[in-house]
Amino acid sequence: MNRIFHEASLSTRFCTLPIVSGVNLSYSGQEKVQAPPAAVWAFISDPAQVARCLPRIEDVRVIDATHLQGHVSMGSGFMKSKIKLNIEVVPDSTQNRVNVKVTGGGLGSALELIASANVVDNGDGTTTLDWQGSADMRGPLANMAGKMAEEQGQKMISRTFQNMSASISQNSKQA
């Protein structure tokens, strides 16, 4: 009995972080775009433009009309890693919706983010992106991130739609 207790003590002796099976997060919000829906559709149909709106994602490569690849640096100290990301952006004008899926992994961790936005014509030359998203992170980085993941995830998703709104509005003014 002492031996079993001793082995359990050794296995947890070096662990200073709580063991979490994963982090599951959900977000939603709205972003008003100072441009008509046609400008929004033209923008989100171009993966290179969408890629420039993704915060903290580095070395983005456009693969084809709906797929991108890049990476994001996560963690700190000895747990710092670059997570490779595969990004799929699928605009669906028949449903007035754009769907985004981001998957990736590194350092024994996995990430999946699914986001979508309804493109709503406000009838006054502006458009609203009514968005929602969920993220699932598993592995050592999820254990380390804990509560910070929720705050950072919200900021990243919100910042993506803010960046899109600003870029679309700017492009619309220049046209």
C-alpha positions in Angstrom: 0.0 0.0 0.0 2.8 2.4 0.8 4.4 1.6 -2.5 1.3 2.6 -4.5 1.0 5.8 -2.5 4.7 6.5 -3.1 4.4 6.0 -6.9 1.4 8.3 -7.0 3.3 10.9 -5.1 6.2 10.7 -7.5 4.0 11.0 -10.6 2.4 14.2 -9.3 5.5 15.6 -7.6 6.6 17.5 -10.7 3.2 18.6 -11.8 2.4 22.2 -10.7 -0.5 22.6 -13.1 -4.0 21.2 -12.7 -4.7 18.3 -15.1 -7.4 19.4 -17.4 -8.7 17.2 -20.2 -9.4 20.2 -22.4 -10.7 23.7 -22.6 -14.1 24.2 -24.4 -15.1 27.8 -25.0 -18.1 29.5 -26.8 -18.4 33.1 -27.9 -20.8 35.4 -29.8 -21.0 39.0 -30.7 -21.8 41.5 -33.5 -19.6 43.7 -35.5 -21.1 46.6 -37.6 -19.3 47.1 -41.0 -19.4 50.5 -42.6 -20.0 49.0 -46.0 -22.8 47.3 -48.0 -23.1 43.5 -48.1 -21.6 43.3 -51.6 -18.3 44.7 -50.2 -18.4 42.2 -47.3 -18.9 39.3 -49.7 -16.1 40.4 -52.0 -13.8 40.7 -49.0 -14.6 37.3 -47.3 -14.4 35.6 -50.7 -10.7 36.5 -50.9 -8.7 34.3 -48.4 -5.6 36.5 -48.6 -7.6 39.4 -47.3 -9.2 37.3 -44.6 -5.7 36.1 -43.6 -4.6 39.6 -42.8 -7.4 39.9 -40.2 -6.4 36.9 -38.1 -4.5 38.2 -35.0 -1.3 36.6 -33.9 -1.2 34.2 -36.8 2.1 34.3 -38.6 3.5 33.2 -42.0 0.0 32.7 -43.5 0.0 31.0 -46.9 -3.0 30.8 -49.2 -3.5 27.3 -50.4 -6.6 27.7 -52.6 -9.8 29.7 -52.7 -11.0 28.5 -49.2 -7.8 27.2 -47.5 -5.0 28.9 -45.6 -2.1 27.7 -43.5 -0.1 29.5 -40.8 1.1 29.2 -37.3 0.6 30.9 -33.9 3.1 31.0 -31.0 1.6 29.8 -27.8 2.8 29.3 -24.2 5.7 30.7 -22.3 9.1 29.6 -21.1 9.9 26.0 -21.7 6.3 25.3 -22.8 6.4 27.7 -25.7 5.5 26.2 -29.1 4.4 27.2 -32.6 1.1 25.6 -33.4 0.6 24.9 -37.1 -2.9 25.9 -38.2 -5.1 24.8 -41.1 -7.7 27.4 -41.8 -10.8 27.0 -44.0 -13.0 30.0 -44.9 -16.3 29.1 -46.6 -18.5 32.0 -47.7 -22.1 30.9 -48.5 -24.0 33.8 -50.0 -27.1 31.7 -50.5 -27.3 31.4 -46.7 -25.9 34.9 -46.0 -23.3 33.2 -43.9 -19.5 32.7 -43.7 -18.1 29.6 -41.9 -14.5 29.4 -40.6 -12.8 26.3 -39.2 -9.3 26.4 -37.7 -7.5 23.2 -36.7 -4.0 22.7 -35.6 -1.5 21.3 -33.1 1.9 21.3 -31.7 3.8 20.3 -28.5 1.3 17.5 -27.9 -1.6 19.9 -28.0 -4.6 20.2 -30.4 -6.8 23.1 -31.2 -10.1 23.4 -33.1 -12.0 26.6 -33.6 -15.3 26.8 -35.4 -16.8 30.2 -36.1 -19.5 31.6 -38.3 -21.1 34.9 -39.1 -24.4 35.8 -40.5 -24.0 38.7 -43.0 -27.0 41.0 -42.3 -27.9 43.9 -44.6 -28.9 46.8 -42.3 -30.6 48.6 -45.2 -28.6 51.8 -44.7 -25.5 50.9 -46.7 -24.0 49.1 -43.7 -23.7 45.4 -42.8 -23.7 43.6 -39.5 -21.6 40.4 -38.9 -23.6 38.5 -36.3 -21.0 36.0 -35.2 -20.6 33.0 -32.9 -17.7 30.7 -32.3 -16.4 27.8 -30.3 -13.0 26.6 -29.4 -11.7 23.3 -28.1 -8.1 23.0 -26.9 -6.5 19.8 -25.5 -3.1 18.8 -24.2 -0.4 20.5 -22.2 -1.1 24.0 -23.5 -4.8 23.6 -22.5 -3.6 22.6 -19.0 -1.3 25.6 -18.9 -3.7 28.1 -20.3 -6.6 27.3 -18.0 -8.8 30.4 -17.4 -6.5 32.6 -19.6 -7.6 30.6 -22.6 -11.1 31.9 -22.2 -10.1 35.5 -22.1 -7.5 35.2 -24.9 -9.9 33.2 -27.1 -12.6 35.9 -26.8 -10.1 38.6 -27.6 -8.8 36.7 -30.7 -12.2 36.0 -32.1 -13.5 39.4 -31.4 -10.3 41.0 -32.8 -10.7 39.0 -36.0 -14.1 40.4 -36.7 -13.0 43.9 -35.7 -10.1 43.7 -38.1 -12.4 42.4 -40.9 -14.8 45.3 -40.3 -12.1 47.9 -40.4 -10.5 46.4 -43.5 -13.8 46.1 -45.4 -14.8 49.6 -44.4 -11.5 51.0 -45.6 -11.6 49.0 -48.9 -15.2 50.3 -49.5 -14.2 53.9 -49.0 -11.3 53.5 -51.4 -13.5 52.0 -54.1 
